[in-house]
Amino acid sequence: MYKILCLNKISPVGTKRLGEAYTFSPEVENPDGILVRSAAMHDMELGENLLAIARAGAGVNNIPVDKCLEKGIVVFNTPGANANAVKELVLCALLLTSRRIAPAMDWVKTLKGQGDQVEKLIEKGKSQFAGPEIQGKALGVVGLGAIGILVANAASQLGMEVYGYDPYLSVEHAWHLSSAVHRSLSLDEIYAKCDYITLHLPQTKDTKGMVNGDSIQKMKDGVRILNFARGALVDSPALLEALEKGKVAAYATDFPTDSMLGTEGIVALPHLGASTPESEDNCAVMAVDQIKDYLENGNILNSVNLPSISMAREAGTKRICIIHKNVPNTIALFASTCGEAGINIENMQSKSKGEYAYTILDVSGDLSPAAVDALRALEPIVKVRVIQ
């Protein structure tokens, strides 16, 4: 029986997939796994039984990832589970920045009480909210991950000329990208060609403040910028200055700063990207499936601190799952230790991620407690787990 601690409300669409072999509760003690959304975990005591934490969402800032790695705890997230929800919000923002819909709605409300004059006043005042269509315009998508690809494909279907930039585009994501999307080899090409630019990349030391005074000057006059990734990607003072001077026509974001609120040309939204019931269900399903596969089979998918490994179980074997330091000669140590204990390795996979690695051994023979202890005693070992 596996015990799962739930730190937040998780969609029952996901939790019902745990099945009868699991105890699931917000009050579980000494859990094997934890499901979490936004609860802060940095000050939590991480018990010796804890094997995995699954975050029902993409960001893991609320989880002590490095501390977990040192203790041999796998941390999962659910990238792409909310991708469609964010895509739809970005498409909405494209229209909001173009057609001045929000200011027009606010203005119409001011006509309340004008009686029979409302229709004439609306007809007379509507010209102040004129804006361009997106069809035929050029959109630059910076970052072609799960969300960026969906935005690029949808915008292309809406008749936009789409340019995509991502020097780290994975083969898996490339398979899903429409052939109509132009590949840009530099950000400068995006800046020079695109009427709209949308950001879909993580915040790192290299991307922080990437939209700044210098990069904005390379953009087309009247560019419209969308940022539904991370607020710090955009230098707020530089953006506000560009808006005031007319270099930037509009900016849409769900990470607004205080200085942006109430500013003409800014579409400021709360962080609504994943705020759909479908997205919450998708995140819960992914989180549950990933933590189950790890607890039951030792497979890892979408971990933020260990590499992805999936290996089919060998009939009649026991599985040894080893988290260890990524140092030379480690696999040979495992093989020799197993050989000395009379254990035969039938199948094996091993992958590394930075300073750490993960190895799965399917073995036959007498897997005694002494043999497992011999593996645990090896210098590079962080955690050894046996799945019968």
N, C-alpha and C positions, 0 to 999 in steps of 0.2 A: 504494500500500500504506500503510495507516494503522498506526501503532504504539501499542499500549495497554500502559501499565504498571499492574500489579496490585499494590497495597500490602498487601492482605489476601487470605485465601482467599475467593473468590467462587463461589457455587453454579454448577456446570457447566450447570445448566438455563438460566442466563442467558448464560454466556460462549460456549456453543456457537452462540448466535445471531449472533456476530460475523461468522462466515463467512470465506471464503478471502481477502478483501481486507484482512484484519487480521492483524497479528502481536501476539500476546498473551502476556506473560510477566512474572514478577516482576523480571527482570533487564534489561528494555528500557531503552535509553538514548535520550535526546532524544525522549520520547514526544509523540504528538499528543494523547493523552487519558490520564487516570488513572482507574482504578476503585479505590474505597477503602471500607472500613467504619469501623474504629476507629483506624487508624494515625494518629499525630500528624504533621501536615504543616506546622506553623507555622515550623519551622526548616529546611524543605526548600528547596533551590534550584529555582525554577520556571523551566524552560528557555524559550527564545524560541519553540520550536516548539509549546509546550503551548497547546492551544486550549480544553480542557474537562476538568473534574473531575466525576465522578459518584459521589455517596455512596450506597451501598446501604443506605439507612435515612433517617430523617427529620432527626435532629439533625446540625448541621454545625459544632459547636464545635471539632472537631479540624482544621478547614480555615481558612486565612487568607482569609476571604471578601473583605474589603476590599482586601487586597493583590492578590488575583486580579482584582478589578474594575479596578484601576488598570492592570494589565497586559493587560487584554482577555481574560481567561480566564473562561469561563462555568462556574458551579458549579451542579450539579444535585443534588437529593435525590429521595427516592421516597415522598412523602406518601401515606398510604392503603394502601401495600403490606402493612403489618403490621396494618391496622385490624381485621381479623377476629380475629387472634390476641389482640390487646389486649381486644377486646370479650368474648371468651370468658373471659379472666382476670378481667375486671370482673364478669361474671355469677357466676363462681365466688366472688368476694369478697362479692357481695351475700348469698350463702348462708352463707359463712363468718362474716360479721358477725352474721347473724341466728340461726343454729341452734347456735352455739358448737361447731362440728364439730371444730376443731383441739384445743381443751382436752379435749373428750370422748375423742378418740383418744389423747391423752397420758395421760389418767386410766386408760383401759382397760389400757394397757401396764403400769401399776403393779400390776395384779392377777395378773401372771405368777407362777406357783408356788402359787396358791390351790386348785388341783385342782378337785374337784367343787363348790367353793363359788363358782367364778367366775360361773356363771349367776345365782345368787341375789344376789351382790354387785352385779352389773351392773344387775339389776332394781331393787335398792334404791337405787343411787346415781345412776341416770339422770336423776332430776328436777332435779339441780343444773345440768344442761346444757340445760334447756328454753329455747326461743327462738321468736320469732314467725315466721309465714309471710310471704313477700313479696307473695303475691297480695292484691290489694285495697289495698295500701299505696301511698303517694305517693312517687315518685322524681323528684328534680330533677336534670336534666342541664345542667351549666353548660359551654357550649361545644359547638356543633353542627357540628363538622368531620367528617372521615371516620369517626373513632372514635365521637364523641358520637352521631352519627345512628344508627349500628349498635346502640349500647347502648340508645338511646331506643326504637328499633323493636322490639328483642328483648324489652326489659322490658315494653313494651305487650302483646306477644304472650303474655307470661307472666302477664298479668292485673294488672299494676301500673297505677296512674294516673300518667301521666308528664307532667312539666312541663319544657319546654326553654327555656333562655335563651341567646341569642347575638345581640348587637346588630350583629354583622358577618356574619350568616348569608348565604352566597352563594346566588345563584339556582340554581346547579348543585346545591349540597347540599340546598336546599329541595325540589327535585324528588324527592329520595330519602327525605324525612322522612314518616313515617306521618301520616295525617290525624288519627289518634287522639291524637297528642301535642299537649298544650296549649301555646300560646305564652305565655311569661311576659315581661312588659315590664320587669321589674326583678328584681334579685337578692333584694330584700326579699320579693317574692312567693314565690320559691323557699324562702327561709328560713322563712317563716311557714307554708307549706302542706305541706312535704315531710318525710316520715319518714326518707328516705334522700337524700343529696346526693352526686353523683359529679362530679368535676372533669375536664374535657377541654379545656384551653386552654393556650396557651403562657405561659411565664414572661416577664413584662415588668416595667418599673418600676411599671406600674399594677396588675398582678395579683400581684406578689410580696407575700406575707403577707395575701392577701385573706381567708383564713379566720383570724381573729384573735379577741381577746377581745370586741370590739364586735359583729362579725358573728355569732359563736357565740351571744351573748345574744339575737339576733333569731331564732334557730332554735328548733324545737320541742324540748321536753324529751325526752331519750332519742333524739335524732337519731343516725343512723349515717352517717359520712362516708367516702367512698372517694376516694383520690387516686392515680391511675395516670398522672398527667401530669408534674408536676415537684414535687419535695419542697418547694421554697421557696414554693410557693403557700400553705402552711399554716405558721402561727406555732407552732412546736413547744411552747414553754412554755405558751402559752394553751390549746393542745389538751390537753396533759397535765393542766392544772388543771381543765379542763372534764370530762375523764374522771374525775378523782378526785372531783369534786362530783356526778357523775351526770348532768350536763347533756348530755354526749355519751355514748351507750351503747357505741359501738365506732368504731374508726378502722382502715381497711385501706389499706395503701400498699405500693408497691415502691420507695419512697425513705425507708426508716426512718432515724432518727437514733439515736445511741448511747443517748440517754435513753429512747427508746421501747422498746428491746429488753427483753423479759421483762416488760413492763408489762401488767397485766390490762386486757383490752378492746381491745388493739391486735393486729391481724393484720399482721405484718411479713413481707414477701416480698422475695426478690432481684428484680432488674429483669428479669422473665421475659416481658414483653409480646411481644417479637419472637422469643422462643426456641422457635420451631417450624420444622420443615423447610419447611413450606409458606410461611411468612413469609420465610425466607431465599431461597427460590426466587423469590417474587414481587418482592422487593427487587432481586434480581440481574437479573431480566428487565426491570423498569422502568428500572434504571440503564443497562443495555446498550442498550436501544431508544432511550433519550433521547440518549445520547452519540453513537450511530450516526446518528440523524436530524440532529443538529447538524453532525457532521463531513461527512456526505454531502450534506445539503440546506440547512444553515444554519437549520433550524427549532429553536425553543426551547420546551420544555415543562417546567414544574416547576423553573425556575431560581430560586435564592434571591438572586441579585444582578442579574439582568436580566429584562425583561418577557417574557411568553410571546408568541411569534409563530409562526404556521404558514402557509405560502403554497405552493400548488401550483406546480410548475415549469412554466415556459412553454417549449414546444417550440422548439428552434432558438435559445435564448438562453443567455447566461452569467449566473451569479448573483454579485452583489457583496454581501457581508455586512459591515456597518459597525457597530462599537461606538464610540459617541461621547458627548461631554458633551451634556446636555439643555439647550441654549441656543437662543435665538431665531435664526431665519433659516438654521438648519443645512440643512434640506431644500432650500432655494433654492440654497445653496452647492453641494450635491451635483448638483442639476439643471443649474446653469450650468457646472460643471466638466465634467460628462458632455457637455453640448452643445458646449462649446468643443473637446472631443476627438472630435466626430463620433459620439458614442455615443447611441443612442436608448433611453430608458427605456420598456420595454414594460409593466412592472407594478412596483408598489412597495407595501411596508408599512413602517410605522414606529410604534414605541411607546416610551414612556418609563417609567422606574421610578426615582423620586427624582431624583438629580443626573445620572443616565446614561440613555442611550437606545440602541435597536437598530433598524437600518434594513436591509431587504432590497431590493435592486434587481435585477430581471431585465432585462438589456439586450441589445440587438443592435447590430451594427456592429463595427468593429475595436477590440477592447479591448486596446490596446497596453500594454506595461509602463510607458510614459511617462504614460498616462492614469491607471493605478492609482497611480503615484507622485504624480501631481497631487492625487488624492483623499487620499492619506496625508499630504500636506503641509498640509492644511487644519487650522486651529487647533483645532477641537473633536474631532478624530479621536483615538481610542485605538487601534483596530486595524481594518485593512481586509483582507478575505480574499476571494479569487475562487474560485468553484467552477465548473469547466468543464461 
